[in-house]
Amino acid sequence: MEKLNSQHHIPPTWAVCLIGALGLAVAMGIGRFAFTPLLPLMRHEGLIDAGGGAWLAAANYLGYLLGALSAAWLPGSPRIQVLGSLLLTAVLTTSIAVVPSLAGWMVLRLAAGMASAWTLVAISSWAVSTLAQRQRSDASGWVFAGVGLGIAVAGGLTWWHAEAGASALWRELGWLALGLAAVAGLLWRKADSAVPARPAHAAAPAHAAAALPGHSTALVLCYGTLGFGYILPATYLPALAQELMHDPDRFGLVWPVFGTAAACSTLLAGYALRRWHGRRIWAASHAAMAAGCALPLFSHSGWAVTMAALLVGGTFMVATMTGLQQARNCAPANPKPLLGRMTAAFALGQIAGPLLVLVLRHLPPAPFGLTSITLAQSFAVVALLGSAHWLYRSLHYLEK
């Protein structure tokens, strides 16, 4: 990781936030999540069936895991890593419009998952560390709002311009990703050259937990639980919402609203960090997500699905932000390896959710009429509540 010392320029807070937000908007909002609103359109046009969509999702999850595992060994400075990954994301997104086969799309989606993980780890390592040194960890909300904004823009473009067709939309999103990456690159270069270097003498964050035996491993497990708990409602709630909302215009707005809620949630969490410990906010996010997973177990009504989507969509990026901040607090001198482990755990949890559903389908019927999906979501509720309990209890040791 490029060290922030007297030999390097440190961009101002506003530049760190804007560069980070643009990078995450491209890598996550477009590179990772644009596939979700485009999948129904691709199926409608006969480009892919449900099985093909599942294979593409699995390829992206696997790529995200591989990217997380390899992120700590990428060469170059954070700027080179981020801008290189963003350029790759733009090329991969555009290429889906010209590649004609499912096998080719799987390769592209796997590579896009890797690029997304590389960007997330590099931006988290650079931006979170820089803001912590400036005593502005609360400003991280603006950085991570980029994910939600990217989701909202990709979903909004798909809803507004659906008549253009899936291939045209993949091209447009690829060009948009390239444009946003170029803006981020110009801002980074200008900020680096305009701001005089200042030595950084930031101490380790308050309540740093590196001295507690096994603490970082517990954080990794909690973050993996987030991936497991988030992916189940994220996978199955859209299908349930589509069943309840027969008007395609109404259903098409679900994803932009989801992204907007995710962006607003990180901004609110940033303000909350001025008053509350990040560990407390992370624990509350897991508890709220558990409630979002539990609601569809009791009701499939419109209000239940809507509330579940808000509880999950309004917490998954807050938990991501505060979880990665806590990882940085554990290893302030060199957070990138731990951030990579955290992201890999999230990816494994994300893969484990759908796999558990498949396994449960081949087992004897569950009691009380539970299906494989509802049983898996019940496991997610228990796991999320357990991790929320541990995170909250761990505050007792940190605040001694």
Helices and strands as residue ranges (DSSP letters): H 13-24, I 25-30, H 35-44, H 50-70, G 71-73, H 78-95, H 102-123, I 124-128, H 129-133, G 137-139, H 140-160, G 162-164, H 166-194, H 215-244, H 248-252, H 254-272, H 278-298, H 302-313, H 316-330, H 336-361, G 367-369, H 372-398
